[in-house]
Amino acid sequence: MVGSTLNSKDAPTGVASLPQGGPEQWNADTASLPDLYAETAPAHGSCLNCLSEFVFPHVEQLPGFYDPFTRQFAYGSVGVQAYRLGWFSYDDFVFMPRARASVGGEFQNVEWNTWLRYSRVVNESMVFAWNAGLNGHFWTGPTGIALPADGDQLVSDFQLSSFWNGPWNWQIGVTPQINSDFTRALNSNSFMVDARAVLLYRPVAEWMLAIGAAFWNRASDHLIPYGGVIWAPNDRWELRLMFPRSRISYYIGNICGFETWGYISGEYAPLIWLEMRSSAFRDVLESYIGLWGPQQSAAMPAPPTKGS
């Protein structure tokens, strides 16, 4: 549970437990009190600390677990970034300037994509993750195709991954979604379901091989390869050479309190919308997307350990 110590085995950073005994012992010399993380406990009733804990809740992490398909970066200021449990959000903005289209005229694409993930450990050997996504595409042109002014995608992704100590692991997922321009009433053509299954092999920490397949429910059904090779040679570079989405990232450093990465990525993304001319059909816009630029997020602290 994010922002709570209920059912927590370890106290969060900066919180000291009361010692056993009566009040006379609680007011004993501070040197006799346990200092769980070698830090001074905050003052009683500190509104600033309470507000900070509410706005920036304690981040639960799962060291040793790696998901090659997540949007979280592998490295940060503390080295390997542990997988975040609880809530995690991600946003990106895409601008593709006007370019000549083969069907006539010019085409321009502007996107805003936002994701919200909740994940938790299940039975101590699996990780369940739910991703909610809202992706908006705003189009201009081309003249040769009657594209709507925008196309929207509402996604609810369910994923289950194994978390075993050995080199072998697996991952399965299913993604119901709604794709439409919302200019008319939704029907069965607006609702689609994708599915995937991947086998992961990690012989050493720097290398991982992902072998799998995905089923995409589009204008026509697609069965595509899903996987590739992941190489992390040091604590700054991460190369995800995969299909349908690849990314090469480099950890730049902590700039003004924000973890900062530079990256380039490529993705094959057939987009679907409910056609404006007739609600009985689906149209497909096949695209190969290439992105580059910086990425920033609030710095993730190193997980506390007793005696550190």
Buried (B, 14 or more C-beta within 10 A) or exposed (E): EEBEEEEEEEBBEBBBEEEEEEEEEEEEEEEEBEEBBEEEBBEEEEEEBEEEBEEEBBBBBBEEBBBBBBBBBBBBBBEBBBBBBBBBEBEBEBEBEEEEBEEEEEBBBBBEBBBBBBBBBEEEEBBBBEBBBBBEBBBEBBEEBEBBEBBBBBBEBEBBBBBEEEEEBBBBBBBBBBBBBBEEEEEEBBEBEBBBBBEBEBEEEEBBBBEBEBBBBBBEEBEBEBBBBBEBEEBBBBBBEBBBBBBBBBBBEEEEEEBBBEBEBBBEEBBBBBBBEEBEEBBBBEBEBEBEEEBBBEBBBBBBEEEE
